[in-house]
Amino acid sequence: MTEDTNDNNHTINIEIELILQAIFNKYGYDFRNYSKAHVKRRLINRLNTSDLRSISDMQHKVLHEPDFFEVILRDLSINVTEMFRDPGFYLALRKEVIPILKTYPFFKVWHAGCSTGEEVYSFAVLLMEEGIYNRAQIYATDFNRDVLDIAKKGIYPIDRIKEYTANYQAAGGTQSFSDYYMANYDSVIYDQSLKKNLVFAEHNLVTDSVFAEVNLIICRNVLIYFNKDLQNRVINLFDDSLINGGFLGLGSKETLQFTTKANSFDTVNSSEKIYKKRIIHK
């Protein structure tokens, strides 16, 4: 790598630090502790598809054009999701978490970083099939209004329904998956009964505090985009939000092992990253 290339990379990194600080100061969204590689990749991709010459030009546009900031906000959001993503996770919930939830007359679930909602509806289906949906209150949160709007509607492209059906079956589905949606030309809309106990709301894991006291938190494939300090902050938030004996489900590449709260949880299923908050006897 040449000296010029090193200098250019150093300059870009400084510009990225400055634009993230500007976004936080102007709009209150804090991406400063997101993975540097993730942020750099997304911003440079936007730079390459725009008529801007540098990240500094992008910063000026972000500060003076709120509509452009919304574009950058979407770029930095993590919106990779699908119905019954990683079916083994849902199968493990069905076998190891649902039996405990069944012992409660009423319980609360928090889907943090819910994106466009497919995984929220997946869990709602699971609760329906286990006969405890009516005892549940499900909160689904994200900081991105655009993805929340999609989630609230529950309307998705039909072209992935074959894949979703296979995921549902692998997740231990007991019915026909087609019972839960209605096809309409190139889209499917999920059954309104799945929305009855669902509340979608804005919440930013980076800047906001405890959302609710809950029995189960599902936050999958979000922490991998945060640095260690931010991961610890969010895990502390989850610990504060869970009842004693409450459950936490993370993504396949995420772990509590190296966090400050590692000793506050027992591992329920190591391969599917499901943990249980230890009961503290006072």
Disulfide bonds with the S-S distance in Angstrom:
none
